[in-house]
């Protein structure tokens, strides 16, 4: 039921430049089969919704959502940032797309 509601909502939205962010956290053998399957699913959904081709596909194979690095702030306190380079590189695109919508 929830899938149908989501599809109906997405069907009314037509992005000018759709993109896809694909991520799988564990790929012991480096085959990228998980992100390849995600791309197939994303492409099928894009076609079903009659969206244009993906402007950009961000792939993060074998990248944990929780891979972190310790950062020391100017005030001396410690914080942790998540290391997901492809996800972070998508932010300017998202900001540009949202400001022109």
PyMOL commands that set and color helices and strands:
alter all, ss='L'
color gray80, all
select helices_A, chain A and resi 2-11+33-48+85-89+91-100
alter helices_A, ss='H'
color red, helices_A
select strands_A, chain A and resi 19-24+56-61+68-72+78-82
alter strands_A, ss='S'
color yellow, strands_A
deselect
rebuild
show_as cartoon
